[in-house]
Amino acid sequence: MPPSRLSLLGLVRHMAEVERSWFRRVVDGQDVPLVWSADGDFQVAYDADGIDRAEAFAAWEGEIAHARRIERAAPSLDVTGVDRMDGTAYSLRLVMLHVIQEYARHNGHADLLREGLDGVTGV
């Protein structure tokens, strides 16, 4: 397997962009840029060079807080938003399920990175 530039902090940055993309841009309809990446290229967030830990966690925590406000304010999980990139409508329910799936996938990546660092595996 070739070496990877994937890092735990890169995963935090990526998930900040996932939260922003789905909740702010799709569900809330905001016209905001991604935090680090260009539209359609989430790979920039993974780049660990020059990452500021405090900035990464502040962005991630801020996006989570915003997503939770959207969830609390929604009258139901059937509220829909539109992905402006392709015009597809998504319910809040589907967005929440997709984001859960993203966290599950990337938590698996984090487990592999952790095991590579110190040999500890999940229980």
Secondary structure, DSSP 8 states (H G I E B T S, - for coil): -------HHHHHHHHHHHHIIIIIIIIS------SSSBTTBGGGGG--TT--HHHHHHHHHHHHHHHHHHHHH-S-TT-EEE-TTT--EEEHHHHHHHHHHHHHHHHHHHHHHHHHHH-----
